[in-house]
Amino acid sequence: MRVSDLKSVAQRAALAAGFDLCGIAPAADARELEYFPEWIASGHAGEMQYMKSRDERGELRRASLARVAPWARSVIVCAINYNTAQPYSTQLSNPERGWISRYAWSREDYHDAVLRRLQQVEAALHSAACDGAPTLTTRAYVDTGPVVERVFAKYAGVGWIGKNTCIINQQKGSWLFLGVILTSLELVPDLPAPDRCGSCRRCIDACPTQAILAPYQLDSNKCISYLTIEKRGAIPTELRPGMGHHIFGCDICQDVCPWNRKSPATSAPEFQPRPGLVNPALAWLAEMTDEEFRETFLRSPIRRTRRSGLRRNAAIAMGNSGNRDFLAILERLVHDEDECVAESARWARNRLKEIL
């Protein structure tokens, strides 16, 4: 098969695997990547050491695909919708309940679900390439490789990078998981997606912790998703009130985005919510045992925050709730053997007393 025909092979295979979108980007270093070293130097990556990974020459791996995969000529970008027919975080305000980010409700860790589909696309490419095409090298990644996926998604025509730094597609919105396949094939690239954010500032203005410093500029240190998932130990006290009822991730900047008003719901069964994870009870999460945590979040991305982080976040959410009934639980938690949980509970108890 001719190399020129392999693009259609990849796109047909992506649709057959269940992806909603598939595009081709050149493997060249895009201008957006020029800002990555500055972003890292400014400390905006927080404690995410994997974002700061460097090669043997001391260069940031994610700043240049040419340095980490010099053989790559094209990047196949696949996207799948994970939106479900459930309320947004901005529509719920029950003081007894917290918020888990939409992407983490799923019945299977999205890394596994997306990678499985990418491997189907890879297999189709290799099968077709055996018929007269040059030797083919591929690598598939789902948030695990030295690739800034959203940059390549833009140049593959999958969507534009919104002011909240999420990929937005005109028809699908921003509830998208991205997966990429680096390939040694020189495939015809798609046209970059035009920016359609215009003068809209809803995501910037809605962020409770002001993590979006300016359009397209995010400070992870202030981002609720970072604070509730990646941040270890104590969360800065000045940011805790802005966390509201969020206990794993945050969807606010996507919930308010006009492009998500008509976002379709996914049909993928593995992205449907597990029982109890849409607006879960804070009391249950705060006093969850090790065994409950393991059983409840088996094959779930929520494992990343660990039981300690989840209970810490639940205590902070209780402090922001204005719910007097949580005082008894917090009084127990201030004596918890996990000092991070205990300290968060002391803060929450004092905040509740101030509010009440």
C-alpha positions in Angstrom: 0.0 0.0 0.0 1.2 3.5 -0.8 2.2 5.8 2.0 -0.3 8.3 0.7 -3.1 5.8 1.4 -2.1 5.1 5.0 -3.7 8.3 6.3 -7.2 7.1 5.4 -6.3 3.7 6.9 -5.5 5.4 10.2 -8.6 7.5 10.2 -10.9 4.6 9.3 -9.3 2.5 12.0 -9.7 5.4 14.6 -13.4 5.6 13.9 -13.8 1.8 14.0 -12.0 1.8 17.4 -14.6 4.2 18.8 -12.7 7.6 18.5 -14.8 10.6 17.6 -12.1 12.6 15.9 -8.8 11.8 14.2 -6.3 14.1 12.5 -2.7 14.3 11.4 -0.2 16.8 12.5 3.4 17.2 11.4 6.0 16.1 13.9 7.7 19.5 13.6 8.1 21.7 16.8 5.2 24.1 16.8 5.6 27.7 18.0 3.4 26.9 21.1 6.2 24.7 22.4 8.6 27.6 22.5 6.7 28.9 25.6 7.1 25.6 27.5 10.6 26.2 28.9 9.4 29.6 30.1 6.3 28.1 31.7 8.5 25.6 33.5 11.1 28.2 34.6 8.3 30.3 36.0 7.3 27.5 38.4 3.9 27.1 36.9 4.2 23.3 36.7 4.2 23.2 40.5 5.4 19.8 41.9 4.7 17.9 38.6 8.2 16.6 38.1 7.2 14.5 35.1 6.5 17.8 33.3 10.1 18.9 34.0 11.8 15.8 32.7 15.0 16.5 30.8 17.2 14.5 28.5 20.9 13.7 28.9 21.8 17.1 27.6 19.6 18.8 30.2 16.9 19.9 27.7 13.2 19.6 28.5 11.9 16.5 26.9 8.4 17.9 26.3 9.7 21.1 24.6 10.8 19.4 21.4 9.5 16.2 19.8 12.5 16.3 17.5 14.8 15.7 20.4 13.0 12.7 21.9 11.7 11.1 18.7 13.9 12.2 15.8 12.5 9.5 13.7 8.9 10.8 13.9 7.5 12.5 10.9 3.8 12.7 11.7 1.6 12.6 14.8 -1.8 10.9 14.6 -4.1 12.6 17.1 -7.2 10.8 18.2 -9.9 12.1 20.5 -12.9 10.6 22.2 -15.8 12.3 23.9 -16.3 11.5 27.6 -19.2 13.8 28.4 -22.1 12.1 30.1 -25.7 13.1 30.5 -25.3 14.4 34.1 -25.5 17.9 35.6 -22.5 20.2 35.6 -20.6 21.2 38.8 -22.1 24.7 38.4 -25.6 23.3 38.7 -25.1 21.5 42.0 -24.8 23.0 45.4 -25.8 20.4 48.0 -23.7 21.3 51.1 -23.4 17.6 52.0 -21.8 16.6 48.8 -18.5 17.1 46.9 -17.5 17.2 43.3 -15.3 14.8 41.3 -14.2 15.9 37.9 -16.3 14.5 35.1 -13.5 12.6 33.5 -12.9 10.5 36.7 -16.4 9.1 37.1 -15.6 6.4 34.6 -15.8 2.7 35.1 -12.3 2.3 33.6 -9.2 4.5 33.8 -9.2 6.5 30.7 -5.5 5.8 30.1 -6.4 2.2 29.6 -9.5 2.8 27.6 -7.9 5.2 25.2 -4.6 3.3 24.8 -6.6 0.1 23.9 -8.2 2.0 21.1 -4.9 3.6 20.0 -3.4 0.1 19.8 -6.1 -0.9 17.3 -5.2 2.0 15.1 -1.5 1.1 15.4 -2.3 -2.5 14.4 -4.2 -1.4 11.4 -1.4 0.8 10.3 1.2 -1.9 10.7 -0.9 -4.4 8.8 -1.4 -2.1 5.9 2.2 -0.9 5.9 3.4 -4.5 5.3 2.0 -4.2 1.8 4.8 -2.2 0.1 5.2 0.7 2.5 8.6 1.7 4.1 9.6 0.3 7.5 7.1 1.7 10.0 7.9 2.8 13.6 5.2 3.9 15.9 4.7 4.9 19.6 1.3 5.4 21.3 0.8 7.7 24.3 -2.1 8.7 26.5 -0.7 11.4 28.9 2.4 9.3 29.4 4.9 10.4 26.8 7.1 13.4 26.2 4.3 15.0 24.1 2.2 18.1 24.7 -0.9 16.5 23.2 -3.0 19.6 22.9 -0.5 21.4 20.7 -0.5 18.5 18.2 -4.3 18.2 18.5 -4.5 21.8 17.3 -2.3 21.2 14.2 -4.1 18.0 13.5 -7.4 20.0 13.2 -9.0 18.2 16.2 -9.7 21.5 18.0 -8.2 24.8 19.1 -6.5 25.5 22.4 -9.0 27.5 24.5 -8.1 30.2 26.9 -8.4 27.7 29.7 -5.7 25.6 27.8 -8.1 22.8 27.0 -8.7 21.5 23.5 -12.1 22.6 22.2 -13.9 21.2 19.1 -16.6 23.2 17.4 -19.0 20.2 17.4 -17.9 18.1 20.4 -16.9 20.8 22.9 -14.0 20.2 25.3 -14.9 17.0 27.0 -12.3 15.1 25.1 -9.6 12.5 25.9 -6.6 12.8 23.6 -4.3 10.0 22.5 -1.4 10.3 20.1 0.6 8.0 17.8 4.0 9.1 16.7 4.8 7.6 13.4 7.8 7.5 11.0 5.4 7.9 8.1 5.3 11.2 6.3 1.5 11.6 6.2 -0.4 14.5 4.7 -1.2 16.8 7.7 -4.7 18.3 8.3 -5.3 22.0 8.6 -4.9 23.5 12.0 -8.1 24.3 13.9 -8.9 28.1 14.0 -9.3 29.7 17.4 -13.0 30.4 18.0 -12.8 31.7 21.6 -13.0 35.3 20.3 -13.5 37.9 23.1 -15.1 35.4 25.5 -13.6 35.4 29.1 -16.0 33.1 30.9 -13.4 30.5 31.8 -11.0 33.1 33.1 -13.6 35.0 35.1 -15.2 31.8 36.6 -12.0 30.3 38.0 -12.4 30.7 41.8 -8.6 30.6 42.4 -7.7 32.8 39.4 -5.5 30.0 38.0 -5.8 31.3 34.5 -3.4 34.2 34.7 -4.2 35.5 31.2 -5.7 33.9 28.1 -3.9 30.6 27.4 -1.7 31.0 30.5 -2.4 28.6 33.4 -0.6 28.6 36.8 -0.9 25.0 38.0 -0.1 26.1 41.5 -3.5 27.8 41.7 -5.5 25.3 39.7 -8.1 23.3 41.7 -7.4 20.2 39.6 -3.7 20.4 40.4 -4.4 21.1 44.1 -6.8 18.2 44.6 -4.8 15.6 42.5 -1.2 16.4 42.1 -0.4 18.5 45.2 1.0 16.4 48.0 0.8 17.5 51.6 -0.9 20.6 52.9 -2.7 22.9 50.4 -1.9 26.6 50.8 -4.5 28.0 53.2 -5.2 31.1 51.0 -6.4 28.8 48.2 -8.6 26.5 50.3 -11.8 28.7 50.3 -11.7 28.9 46.5 -11.7 25.1 46.2 -15.4 25.0 47.3 -16.7 21.5 47.2 -14.2 20.1 44.8 -12.5 16.9 46.0 -10.9 15.5 42.8 -10.3 17.8 39.9 -12.4 20.7 38.7 -14.7 21.3 35.7 -15.7 24.9 36.2 -13.8 26.4 33.3 -15.3 23.8 31.0 -18.8 23.9 32.6 -19.1 27.6 31.8 -17.7 27.3 28.2 -20.3 28.2 25.6 -18.9 25.5 23.3 -20.0 22.8 25.8 -23.7 23.9 25.8 -24.6 21.4 23.2 -21.8 18.9 23.8 -23.1 15.4 23.0 -23.1 12.6 25.5 -20.7 9.7 24.9 -22.0 6.3 24.1 -18.8 4.6 25.4 -19.9 2.3 28.3 -16.6 2.6 30.1 -17.0 6.4 30.5 -20.4 6.1 32.2 -20.3 7.1 35.9 -19.7 4.6 38.6 -22.4 4.6 41.3 -22.0 7.3 43.9 -19.3 9.3 42.1 -21.5 12.1 40.7 -21.6 14.6 43.5 -20.5 12.1 46.2 -21.2 12.4 50.0 -18.4 14.2 51.8 -18.9 12.3 55.0 -18.4 9.0 53.2 -15.2 10.2 51.5 -13.7 11.8 54.6 -13.9 8.6 56.7 -13.2 6.1 53.9 -11.1 3.2 55.0 -8.1 1.8 53.0 -10.2 -1.1 51.9 -13.1 1.0 50.8 -10.7 3.3 48.8 -9.1 0.3 47.1 -12.4 -1.3 46.2 -14.3 1.8 45.2 -11.5 3.2 43.0 -10.2 0.1 41.4 -9.0 0.9 37.9 -9.9 4.6 38.5 -7.8 7.7 37.9 -8.9 8.8 41.4 -6.2 6.5 42.8 -3.7 9.2 41.8 -4.6 11.5 44.7 -4.3 8.5 47.1 -6.6 8.0 50.1 -4.7 10.7 52.1 -5.3 13.3 49.4 -8.9 12.4 48.9 -9.7 12.7 52.7 -7.7 15.9 52.9 -9.8 17.4 50.1 -13.0 16.2 51.6 -12.2 17.9 54.9 -11.5 21.1 53.1 -14.8 20.8 51.2 -16.6 20.3 54.6 -15.0 23.5 55.8 -16.3 25.4 52.8 -19.8 23.8 53.0 -21.4 26.0 55.7 -23.0 22.7 56.9 -23.0 22.6 60.8 -23.6 18.8 60.7 -20.0 18.3 59.6 -18.5 19.7 62.9 -18.8 16.3 64.6 -16.9 14.5 61.8 -14.3 17.2 61.7 -13.8 16.9 65.5 -12.9 13.3 65.0 -10.7 14.0 62.0 -8.5 16.6 63.9 -7.1 13.5 65.8 -6.6 11.5 62.7 -3.2 9.6 62.4 -2.7 11.2 59.0 -1.3 14.7 60.0 -2.2 16.2 56.6 -5.9 15.1 57.1 -5.8 16.3 60.7 -4.4 19.7 59.8 -7.0 20.1 57.0 -9.7 19.2 59.5 -8.6 21.7 62.0 -8.7 24.4 59.3 -12.1 23.2 58.2 -13.5 23.2 61.7 -12.3 26.7 62.4 -13.7 27.9 59.0 -17.0 26.4 59.6 -17.3 28.1 63.0 -16.4 31.4 61.3 -19.0 30.9 58.6 -21.7 29.8 61.1 
